[in-house]
Amino acid sequence: MSEVIEHRPGDSAPRANARDVAGLRSYYWVRAIVSAGWVAAAFTIGRSAPAFGAGLLVAYPAWDAIANLVDATRNGGLSRNRTQALNMVVSLLATLAVAAALGDMHRVLAVFGIWAFLAGLLQLATGVRRWKAYGAQWAMALSGAQSALAGTFFLQRSYGPAMPSVVDIAPYAAFGAFYFLVSALWLSFRRR
């Protein structure tokens, strides 16, 4: 049985029920753990094994597409979660573009820049939309804004002389892991 979180006076949006909050908390934990694992793999194996690093670069936006699909599906479907539906499409296109650009790391970084910018704006919009129902969305909104900013940095750096690698993307993924962890913890402690 789902327990509805109390509706506070002045709230125009309905509050999420306890089961939905628990589902979102679990989702954030999974996102944090997978992102942290990706970062560890990028700094260790990905740094020294180019084929593995290439696989990580393709896997990152693919995982984001899958995660957006799962999250949207668990929260009313893609039609009710348009920002996540669009984020899923953007992430799928980025996956294909990264795979196509693997021969030129400058292009890969440019694709990551465009993707991080668009996905960040969509994550920001999702966080703002969910704020009243779930709370603890300030970290997701901040993460989205930072992702959009990182996207512009990646795009600018893609035109530079230095050869980018998977390690250049790892700090971006680490910040994502941090924000998902903060959101998971916030929802965990808020419950108590």
C-alpha positions as CSV (number, residue, x, y, z in Angstrom):
1,M,0.0,0.0,0.0
2,S,1.3,3.4,-0.9
3,E,1.4,6.0,1.7
4,V,0.8,9.5,0.4
5,I,3.3,12.2,1.5
6,E,1.4,15.0,3.2
7,H,0.1,17.8,1.0
8,R,1.4,21.1,2.4
9,P,-0.8,24.2,2.4
10,G,0.0,26.4,-0.6
11,D,1.4,23.6,-2.7
12,S,-0.1,23.6,-6.1
13,A,1.5,20.3,-7.2
14,P,0.5,17.0,-5.6
15,R,3.1,15.3,-3.4
16,A,4.6,12.0,-4.4
17,N,3.6,8.9,-2.5
18,A,6.1,7.0,-0.4
19,R,6.5,4.2,-3.0
20,D,7.3,6.8,-5.8
21,V,9.8,8.5,-3.5
22,A,11.4,5.1,-2.7
23,G,11.6,4.3,-6.4
24,L,13.3,7.6,-7.2
25,R,15.7,7.2,-4.3
26,S,16.6,3.7,-5.7
27,Y,17.0,5.1,-9.2
28,Y,19.4,7.8,-7.9
29,W,21.5,5.2,-6.0
30,V,21.8,3.1,-9.2
31,R,22.8,6.1,-11.2
32,A,25.4,7.1,-8.7
33,I,26.9,3.6,-8.5
34,V,27.0,3.1,-12.2
35,S,28.5,6.6,-12.8
36,A,31.2,6.0,-10.1
37,G,32.0,2.6,-11.7
38,W,32.3,4.3,-15.1
39,V,34.7,6.9,-13.7
40,A,36.8,4.2,-12.0
41,A,37.0,2.2,-15.3
42,A,37.9,5.3,-17.3
43,F,40.8,6.3,-15.0
44,T,42.1,2.7,-14.8
45,I,41.5,0.4,-17.7
46,G,40.2,3.1,-20.1
47,R,43.3,5.2,-19.8
48,S,45.6,2.4,-20.9
49,A,43.4,0.3,-23.2
50,P,42.0,2.5,-26.1
51,A,39.5,-0.1,-27.2
52,F,38.0,-0.3,-23.7
53,G,38.1,3.5,-23.5
54,A,36.2,3.7,-26.7
55,G,33.6,1.3,-25.4
56,L,33.2,3.4,-22.3
57,L,32.6,6.5,-24.4
58,V,29.8,4.8,-26.4
59,A,28.4,3.2,-23.2
60,Y,28.0,6.5,-21.3
61,P,25.3,8.2,-23.4
62,A,23.7,4.8,-24.0
63,W,23.4,4.2,-20.3
64,D,21.9,7.7,-19.9
65,A,19.2,6.8,-22.6
66,I,18.3,3.6,-20.8
67,A,18.2,5.3,-17.4
68,N,15.9,8.1,-18.7
69,L,13.6,5.5,-20.3
70,V,13.4,3.5,-17.0
71,D,12.8,6.6,-14.9
72,A,10.1,8.0,-17.2
73,T,8.4,4.6,-17.5
74,R,8.3,4.2,-13.7
75,N,6.8,7.7,-13.3
76,G,3.9,7.6,-15.7
77,G,5.4,6.9,-19.0
78,L,7.2,8.9,-21.7
79,S,4.2,10.9,-22.7
80,R,3.9,12.3,-19.2
81,N,7.6,12.9,-18.9
82,R,8.5,14.7,-22.1
83,T,11.8,16.1,-20.9
84,Q,13.0,12.6,-20.1
85,A,11.6,11.3,-23.4
86,L,13.5,14.0,-25.3
87,N,16.6,13.3,-23.1
88,M,16.4,9.6,-24.1
89,V,16.3,10.5,-27.8
90,V,19.2,13.0,-27.4
91,S,21.2,10.3,-25.6
92,L,20.5,7.7,-28.2
93,L,21.6,10.1,-31.0
94,A,24.7,10.9,-29.0
95,T,25.5,7.2,-28.6
96,L,25.3,6.8,-32.4
97,A,27.3,10.0,-33.0
98,V,30.1,9.0,-30.5
99,A,30.3,5.5,-32.1
100,A,30.6,7.1,-35.6
101,A,33.2,9.6,-34.4
102,L,35.5,7.2,-32.6
103,G,38.3,7.6,-35.1
104,D,38.7,11.3,-34.1
105,M,38.7,12.1,-30.4
106,H,38.2,15.8,-31.1
107,R,34.9,14.9,-32.8
108,V,34.0,12.6,-29.9
109,L,34.6,15.5,-27.4
110,A,32.5,17.8,-29.6
111,V,29.7,15.2,-29.6
112,F,29.9,14.9,-25.8
113,G,29.8,18.7,-25.6
114,I,26.6,19.0,-27.6
115,W,25.1,16.0,-25.7
116,A,26.1,17.3,-22.3
117,F,24.7,20.7,-23.1
118,L,21.3,19.4,-24.3
119,A,21.0,16.6,-21.7
120,G,21.9,19.1,-19.0
121,L,19.1,21.5,-20.0
122,L,16.7,18.6,-20.1
123,Q,17.8,17.3,-16.7
124,L,17.4,20.9,-15.3
125,A,13.9,21.0,-16.7
126,T,13.1,17.6,-15.2
127,G,14.4,18.6,-11.8
128,V,12.4,21.8,-11.8
129,R,9.3,19.9,-12.8
130,R,9.7,17.4,-10.0
131,W,10.7,19.8,-7.3
132,K,7.3,20.2,-5.5
133,A,6.3,16.5,-5.8
134,Y,9.5,15.0,-4.6
135,G,11.7,17.6,-3.0
136,A,15.5,17.0,-3.1
137,Q,15.6,18.1,-6.7
138,W,17.9,21.1,-6.2
139,A,20.9,18.7,-6.8
140,M,19.4,17.5,-10.1
141,A,18.7,21.0,-11.2
142,L,22.2,22.1,-10.3
143,S,23.6,19.0,-12.0
144,G,21.7,19.8,-15.2
145,A,23.0,23.4,-15.2
146,Q,26.5,22.2,-14.6
147,S,26.2,19.7,-17.4
148,A,25.1,22.4,-19.8
149,L,28.1,24.4,-18.7
150,A,30.5,21.4,-19.1
151,G,29.0,20.9,-22.6
152,T,30.2,24.3,-23.7
153,F,33.6,23.6,-22.2
154,F,33.9,20.3,-24.1
155,L,32.8,21.9,-27.3
156,Q,35.4,24.6,-26.9
157,R,38.1,22.1,-25.9
158,S,37.3,19.9,-28.9
159,Y,38.9,22.6,-31.2
160,G,42.1,22.7,-29.1
161,P,45.4,21.2,-30.0
162,A,45.6,18.7,-27.1
163,M,44.4,15.1,-27.9
164,P,41.4,14.4,-25.7
165,S,40.7,10.9,-24.2
166,V,38.2,9.1,-22.0
167,V,39.9,10.6,-19.0
168,D,38.8,14.1,-20.1
169,I,35.2,13.0,-19.8
170,A,35.7,11.2,-16.4
171,P,35.4,14.4,-14.2
172,Y,32.1,15.2,-15.9
173,A,30.8,11.7,-15.0
174,A,32.2,12.0,-11.5
175,F,30.2,15.2,-10.9
176,G,27.1,13.3,-12.2
177,A,27.8,10.5,-9.7
178,F,28.2,13.0,-6.9
179,Y,24.9,14.8,-7.7
180,F,23.0,11.4,-7.9
181,L,24.5,10.4,-4.6
182,V,23.5,13.7,-3.0
183,S,19.9,13.3,-4.3
184,A,19.8,9.7,-3.1
185,L,21.0,10.6,0.4
186,W,18.7,13.6,0.6
187,L,15.7,11.5,-0.2
188,S,16.9,8.8,2.3
189,F,17.4,11.3,5.2
190,R,14.2,13.2,4.4
191,R,12.3,9.9,4.8
192,R,13.5,9.7,8.4
